[in-house]
Amino acid sequence: MADMFGKISEMQQQMQQTQAELAKQSVTAEVGGGLVTVTANGVQRVTSIKIDPTAIVPDDADMLEDLIVAGVNKALEDAAGLAQSAMQKQAGSMLPPGMDLSKFGL
């Protein structure tokens, strides 16, 4: 029983370490031919939005809003993929050799 709790504690520490590493990693998404660039970290937090000045057209705010939404969604999607990959790697290191979790979405 103590061995099981030790393994659970070790897994929690490894997951926390993976989360900390993900927070240091980032992905960048460009939309509109580079008019809007959004950067997000591996824990799916937007860390930066850059807007090309030529994208700021007072009479067409809808276009800029759409570009920002598209950029944020793309960056968060890429960040989620980064996190999923890291978690798969982490989960795989804790499983017995040959065990495949792909059928469970992991």
N, C-alpha and C positions, 0 to 999 in steps of 0.2 A: 504494500500500500504506500509506504514512504517512497519507494522507487517511482511509483506512478505520479505522486505529487511532485517529485523532483523533476520528472520529465515534463510535466505540465508547466512548472515554473521555468524550466529551460526554454520551452516553446514560447512562452509569453515574453521572455527576454529577447529571444531571437526575432519575434514579431515586432517588438518595440524598436529593436535595432534596424530592422528592415524599414519601418516607418520613418525613422530618423534619417536613414540614407535616402529614402524617396523624397523627403522634404528638401534635400540638397540638390536633387536632380531636377532638370527642367526640360520642357518641350516648347517649341515655338511654332505657331501657325500663322501663315500669311494668307490673307484673302484680298480679293479685288486687285489682283496683280501687285500685291505689296502695299496697297493703300492703307491697310490696317494690319498690324502685327500684334499678336497676343502671345504672351508667355505665361505658362502655368507650371507649377511644380508637381512632383510626383504624388503629392497628397491632394491634388486637384484643387489648388488655390491659385487664382489668377494673380500673378506677381507684377505684370507689366502690360500696358496697352500703349502702342505707339500709332499715331495717326499721321499720315502724310498730309502736309498742309493743303495739297491740291484736292484732297477729299473733303475739305470743309467748304461746302457750297451752301450759303445761307438759304437759298431757295429750294434746296433739295436735302433737307435734314433726314428724310426717310431713308435715302440711300446710305448715308453714313450710319444711321442706326442699324440698318440691316447688315451692313458690313461688320459692325462691332458685334452684333449677336452671332453672326456666322463665325467670326474669328474666335469668340469666346467658346462657342460650342465645339469647334474643331480642336482648340487647345485642350479643353477639358476631356474630349474624347481621346486624344493622344495621351494625355496624362493618365487616364483610366487604363489605357492599354499598357503603359509603362508600369503602373501599379499591379495590374493583373499578372504581368510577366514576372515581376519581382516576387509576388506572393506564390505563384506557381513554383518558382525556383525554390523558395523557402519551404513550401509544403512538400515538395519532392525530396528535399534533403532530410525530412523527418520521417519519410515512409520507408517501409521495407523495400529492398531492391526489386524491381519488376512491377511494383504496384502502380497502376495507371488511373489517375483521377480525371482524365479527359472526358469520360462519359458523364461526369458530374459537373461539367462546366468549369473545372479547375485546371 
